[in-house]
Amino acid sequence: MNRVWIELERPNTDEVGHLRAKLASNMITKLGSPIKKTFWWHEKKQTYCITLDTGGSYQELEDRGHWFNLDFLGEA
């Protein structure tokens, strides 16, 4: 599998965290992900999270990034 790493910068406010997560989610959706809200900002834990599947399971991103399947998202 070919992969691509996407990492978000640490925000200086919760507002910025939410905005960056929304923009990253929009980008991933445009690339073909079936998950509409891929990235989101967890205010209480001050970290980005990623929704892993349409069932809603998620992962907290301690390093603010995630590997994506380039073969899937890069298909023409």
VOVEXKE-501674 format. One record per atom (N, C-alpha, C): x, z, y; atom name. Coordinates in nm, 3 decimals. Layout:
N
@u = X; w = Z; v = Y; tivo = CA
...
***
This chain:
76
@u = 0.084; w = 0.000; v = -0.118; tivo = N
@u = 0.000; w = 0.000; v = 0.000; tivo = CA
@u = 0.089; w = 0.000; v = 0.125; tivo = C
@u = 0.053; w = -0.082; v = 0.220; tivo = N
@u = 0.118; w = -0.082; v = 0.350; tivo = CA
@u = 0.044; w = 0.015; v = 0.441; tivo = C
@u = 0.120; w = 0.089; v = 0.522; tivo = N
@u = 0.058; w = 0.189; v = 0.608; tivo = CA
@u = 0.106; w = 0.176; v = 0.752; tivo = C
@u = 0.026; w = 0.231; v = 0.843; tivo = N
@u = 0.063; w = 0.238; v = 0.984; tivo = CA
@u = 0.030; w = 0.379; v = 1.033; tivo = C
@u = 0.122; w = 0.438; v = 1.110; tivo = N
@u = 0.105; w = 0.573; v = 1.163; tivo = CA
@u = 0.048; w = 0.565; v = 1.303; tivo = C
@u = -0.058; w = 0.643; v = 1.328; tivo = N
@u = -0.115; w = 0.653; v = 1.462; tivo = CA
@u = -0.113; w = 0.800; v = 1.501; tivo = C
@u = -0.051; w = 0.826; v = 1.615; tivo = N
@u = -0.035; w = 0.963; v = 1.664; tivo = CA
@u = -0.085; w = 0.973; v = 1.807; tivo = C
@u = -0.157; w = 1.080; v = 1.838; tivo = N
@u = -0.209; w = 1.104; v = 1.972; tivo = CA
@u = -0.124; w = 1.208; v = 2.043; tivo = C
@u = -0.105; w = 1.190; v = 2.171; tivo = N
@u = -0.028; w = 1.287; v = 2.249; tivo = CA
@u = -0.106; w = 1.417; v = 2.262; tivo = C
@u = -0.034; w = 1.527; v = 2.270; tivo = N
@u = -0.099; w = 1.657; v = 2.290; tivo = CA
@u = -0.161; w = 1.657; v = 2.431; tivo = C
@u = -0.289; w = 1.692; v = 2.440; tivo = N
@u = -0.354; w = 1.694; v = 2.572; tivo = CA
@u = -0.321; w = 1.820; v = 2.650; tivo = C
@u = -0.334; w = 1.812; v = 2.781; tivo = N
@u = -0.313; w = 1.932; v = 2.863; tivo = CA
@u = -0.445; w = 2.003; v = 2.893; tivo = C
@u = -0.559; w = 1.939; v = 2.860; tivo = N
@u = -0.690; w = 2.002; v = 2.874; tivo = CA
@u = -0.779; w = 1.957; v = 2.758; tivo = C
@u = -0.885; w = 2.033; v = 2.734; tivo = N
@u = -0.980; w = 1.994; v = 2.631; tivo = CA
@u = -1.047; w = 1.862; v = 2.665; tivo = C
@u = -1.074; w = 1.842; v = 2.792; tivo = N
@u = -1.137; w = 1.719; v = 2.838; tivo = CA
@u = -1.053; w = 1.597; v = 2.801; tivo = C
@u = -0.923; w = 1.606; v = 2.823; tivo = N
@u = -0.831; w = 1.498; v = 2.788; tivo = CA
@u = -0.826; w = 1.480; v = 2.636; tivo = C
@u = -0.828; w = 1.589; v = 2.562; tivo = N
@u = -0.828; w = 1.581; v = 2.415; tivo = CA
@u = -0.949; w = 1.506; v = 2.364; tivo = C
@u = -1.065; w = 1.536; v = 2.418; tivo = N
@u = -1.188; w = 1.467; v = 2.377; tivo = CA
@u = -1.182; w = 1.319; v = 2.413; tivo = C
@u = -1.132; w = 1.289; v = 2.532; tivo = N
@u = -1.123; w = 1.149; v = 2.575; tivo = CA
@u = -1.027; w = 1.069; v = 2.486; tivo = C
@u = -0.910; w = 1.124; v = 2.459; tivo = N
@u = -0.813; w = 1.053; v = 2.374; tivo = CA
@u = -0.867; w = 1.033; v = 2.233; tivo = C
@u = -0.934; w = 1.133; v = 2.180; tivo = N
@u = -0.992; w = 1.120; v = 2.046; tivo = CA
@u = -1.099; w = 1.011; v = 2.044; tivo = C
@u = -1.179; w = 1.005; v = 2.150; tivo = N
@u = -1.284; w = 0.902; v = 2.158; tivo = CA
@u = -1.222; w = 0.762; v = 2.166; tivo = C
@u = -1.120; w = 0.746; v = 2.247; tivo = N
@u = -1.054; w = 0.616; v = 2.261; tivo = CA
@u = -0.988; w = 0.573; v = 2.130; tivo = C
@u = -0.922; w = 0.666; v = 2.062; tivo = N
@u = -0.859; w = 0.635; v = 1.934; tivo = CA
@u = -0.964; w = 0.599; v = 1.829; tivo = C
@u = -1.076; w = 0.670; v = 1.829; tivo = N
@u = -1.184; w = 0.638; v = 1.735; tivo = CA
@u = -1.240; w = 0.499; v = 1.761; tivo = C
@u = -1.258; w = 0.465; v = 1.888; tivo = N
@u = -1.307; w = 0.331; v = 1.923; tivo = CA
@u = -1.211; w = 0.224; v = 1.872; tivo = C
@u = -1.081; w = 0.248; v = 1.886; tivo = N
@u = -0.982; w = 0.152; v = 1.840; tivo = CA
@u = -0.988; w = 0.134; v = 1.688; tivo = C
@u = -0.995; w = 0.244; v = 1.615; tivo = N
@u = -1.000; w = 0.236; v = 1.469; tivo = CA
@u = -1.128; w = 0.167; v = 1.423; tivo = C
@u = -1.239; w = 0.192; v = 1.492; tivo = N
@u = -1.365; w = 0.126; v = 1.459; tivo = CA
@u = -1.353; w = -0.025; v = 1.479; tivo = C
@u = -1.290; w = -0.066; v = 1.589; tivo = N
@u = -1.271; w = -0.209; v = 1.616; tivo = CA
@u = -1.183; w = -0.276; v = 1.511; tivo = C
@u = -1.096; w = -0.197; v = 1.449; tivo = N
@u = -1.009; w = -0.250; v = 1.344; tivo = CA
@u = -1.080; w = -0.259; v = 1.209; tivo = C
@u = -1.202; w = -0.206; v = 1.201; tivo = N
@u = -1.280; w = -0.223; v = 1.080; tivo = CA
@u = -1.314; w = -0.098; v = 1.002; tivo = C
@u = -1.283; w = 0.019; v = 1.053; tivo = N
@u = -1.317; w = 0.142; v = 0.982; tivo = CA
@u = -1.468; w = 0.163; v = 0.982; tivo = C
@u = -1.525; w = 0.203; v = 0.868; tivo = N
@u = -1.669; w = 0.231; v = 0.863; tivo = CA
@u = -1.705; w = 0.366; v = 0.927; tivo = C
@u = -1.606; w = 0.447; v = 0.961; tivo = N
@u = -1.629; w = 0.579; v = 1.020; tivo = CA
@u = -1.626; w = 0.564; v = 1.172; tivo = C
@u = -1.735; w = 0.600; v = 1.238; tivo = N
@u = -1.747; w = 0.579; v = 1.383; tivo = CA
@u = -1.672; w = 0.681; v = 1.466; tivo = C
@u = -1.669; w = 0.806; v = 1.423; tivo = N
@u = -1.597; w = 0.911; v = 1.497; tivo = CA
@u = -1.479; w = 0.955; v = 1.411; tivo = C
@u = -1.377; w = 0.872; v = 1.410; tivo = N
@u = -1.261; w = 0.897; v = 1.324; tivo = CA
@u = -1.182; w = 1.019; v = 1.373; tivo = C
@u = -1.139; w = 1.016; v = 1.498; tivo = N
@u = -1.064; w = 1.126; v = 1.557; tivo = CA
@u = -1.157; w = 1.213; v = 1.639; tivo = C
@u = -1.130; w = 1.343; v = 1.641; tivo = N
@u = -1.202; w = 1.433; v = 1.732; tivo = CA
@u = -1.113; w = 1.552; v = 1.764; tivo = C
@u = -1.139; w = 1.612; v = 1.880; tivo = N
@u = -1.061; w = 1.725; v = 1.930; tivo = CA
@u = -1.133; w = 1.855; v = 1.896; tivo = C
@u = -1.062; w = 1.947; v = 1.831; tivo = N
@u = -1.115; w = 2.077; v = 1.791; tivo = CA
@u = -1.071; w = 2.177; v = 1.897; tivo = C
@u = -1.162; w = 2.213; v = 1.988; tivo = N
@u = -1.127; w = 2.301; v = 2.100; tivo = CA
@u = -1.079; w = 2.438; v = 2.054; tivo = C
@u = -1.148; w = 2.497; v = 1.959; tivo = N
@u = -1.113; w = 2.632; v = 1.915; tivo = CA
@u = -0.973; w = 2.639; v = 1.856; tivo = C
@u = -0.936; w = 2.537; v = 1.778; tivo = N
@u = -0.805; w = 2.535; v = 1.713; tivo = CA
@u = -0.701; w = 2.457; v = 1.791; tivo = C
@u = -0.744; w = 2.394; v = 1.901; tivo = N
@u = -0.653; w = 2.317; v = 1.987; tivo = CA
@u = -0.572; w = 2.215; v = 1.908; tivo = C
@u = -0.643; w = 2.135; v = 1.829; tivo = N
@u = -0.578; w = 2.032; v = 1.749; tivo = CA
@u = -0.672; w = 1.913; v = 1.731; tivo = C
@u = -0.614; w = 1.797; v = 1.705; tivo = N
@u = -0.695; w = 1.681; v = 1.668; tivo = CA
@u = -0.730; w = 1.692; v = 1.522; tivo = C
@u = -0.845; w = 1.637; v = 1.488; tivo = N
@u = -0.890; w = 1.628; v = 1.350; tivo = CA
@u = -0.925; w = 1.483; v = 1.322; tivo = C
@u = -0.928; w = 1.447; v = 1.195; tivo = N
@u = -0.966; w = 1.313; v = 1.156; tivo = CA
@u = -1.070; w = 1.323; v = 1.046; tivo = C
@u = -1.176; w = 1.244; v = 1.060; tivo = N
@u = -1.280; w = 1.236; v = 0.957; tivo = CA
@u = -1.230; w = 1.140; v = 0.852; tivo = C
@u = -1.227; w = 1.185; v = 0.726; tivo = N
@u = -1.164; w = 1.110; v = 0.618; tivo = CA
@u = -1.259; w = 1.014; v = 0.546; tivo = C
@u = -1.388; w = 1.044; v = 0.547; tivo = N
@u = -1.482; w = 0.958; v = 0.475; tivo = CA
@u = -1.620; w = 0.967; v = 0.538; tivo = C
@u = -1.712; w = 0.883; v = 0.493; tivo = N
@u = -1.847; w = 0.881; v = 0.549; tivo = CA
@u = -1.926; w = 1.007; v = 0.513; tivo = C
@u = -1.877; w = 1.085; v = 0.418; tivo = N
@u = -1.939; w = 1.212; v = 0.382; tivo = CA
@u = -1.910; w = 1.322; v = 0.483; tivo = C
@u = -1.812; w = 1.302; v = 0.571; tivo = N
@u = -1.782; w = 1.398; v = 0.676; tivo = CA
@u = -1.666; w = 1.491; v = 0.650; tivo = C
@u = -1.597; w = 1.477; v = 0.536; tivo = N
@u = -1.481; w = 1.565; v = 0.515; tivo = CA
@u = -1.374; w = 1.529; v = 0.619; tivo = C
@u = -1.300; w = 1.631; v = 0.660; tivo = N
@u = -1.201; w = 1.608; v = 0.766; tivo = CA
@u = -1.073; w = 1.685; v = 0.738; tivo = C
@u = -0.972; w = 1.649; v = 0.817; tivo = N
@u = -0.840; w = 1.713; v = 0.806; tivo = CA
@u = -0.793; w = 1.746; v = 0.946; tivo = C
@u = -0.737; w = 1.866; v = 0.963; tivo = N
@u = -0.675; w = 1.903; v = 1.090; tivo = CA
@u = -0.537; w = 1.839; v = 1.095; tivo = C
@u = -0.503; w = 1.780; v = 1.208; tivo = N
@u = -0.376; w = 1.708; v = 1.221; tivo = CA
@u = -0.274; w = 1.793; v = 1.296; tivo = C
@u = -0.198; w = 1.870; v = 1.221; tivo = N
@u = -0.096; w = 1.956; v = 1.282; tivo = CA
@u = 0.007; w = 1.877; v = 1.360; tivo = C
@u = 0.035; w = 1.755; v = 1.315; tivo = N
@u = 0.134; w = 1.670; v = 1.382; tivo = CA
@u = 0.069; w = 1.564; v = 1.471; tivo = C
@u = -0.064; w = 1.574; v = 1.493; tivo = N
@u = -0.143; w = 1.487; v = 1.581; tivo = CA
@u = -0.148; w = 1.342; v = 1.536; tivo = C
@u = -0.113; w = 1.313; v = 1.410; tivo = N
@u = -0.115; w = 1.176; v = 1.362; tivo = CA
@u = -0.164; w = 1.163; v = 1.220; tivo = C
@u = -0.185; w = 1.037; v = 1.180; tivo = N
@u = -0.237; w = 1.009; v = 1.046; tivo = CA
@u = -0.190; w = 0.871; v = 1.001; tivo = C
@u = -0.164; w = 0.856; v = 0.872; tivo = N
@u = -0.132; w = 0.727; v = 0.814; tivo = CA
@u = -0.262; w = 0.653; v = 0.782; tivo = C
@u = -0.272; w = 0.526; v = 0.822; tivo = N
@u = -0.388; w = 0.443; v = 0.792; tivo = CA
@u = -0.346; w = 0.329; v = 0.701; tivo = C
@u = -0.439; w = 0.281; v = 0.621; tivo = N
@u = -0.416; w = 0.171; v = 0.528; tivo = CA
@u = -0.411; w = 0.040; v = 0.606; tivo = C
@u = -0.292; w = -0.013; v = 0.625; tivo = N
@u = -0.273; w = -0.135; v = 0.700; tivo = CA
@u = -0.332; w = -0.256; v = 0.628; tivo = C
@u = -0.329; w = -0.255; v = 0.495; tivo = N
@u = -0.387; w = -0.365; v = 0.419; tivo = CA
@u = -0.537; w = -0.377; v = 0.447; tivo = C
@u = -0.606; w = -0.264; v = 0.456; tivo = N
@u = -0.750; w = -0.264; v = 0.482; tivo = CA
@u = -0.780; w = -0.299; v = 0.627; tivo = C
@u = -0.716; w = -0.226; v = 0.721; tivo = N
@u = -0.747; w = -0.246; v = 0.863; tivo = CA
@u = -0.690; w = -0.377; v = 0.917; tivo = C
@u = -0.590; w = -0.433; v = 0.852; tivo = N
@u = -0.528; w = -0.555; v = 0.900; tivo = CA
@u = -0.585; w = -0.683; v = 0.842; tivo = C
@u = -0.686; w = -0.670; v = 0.754; tivo = N
@u = -0.747; w = -0.791; v = 0.695; tivo = CA
@u = -0.810; w = -0.878; v = 0.802; tivo = C
@u = -0.800; w = -1.006; v = 0.783; tivo = N
@u = -0.859; w = -1.100; v = 0.881; tivo = CA
@u = -1.005; w = -1.122; v = 0.852; tivo = C
***
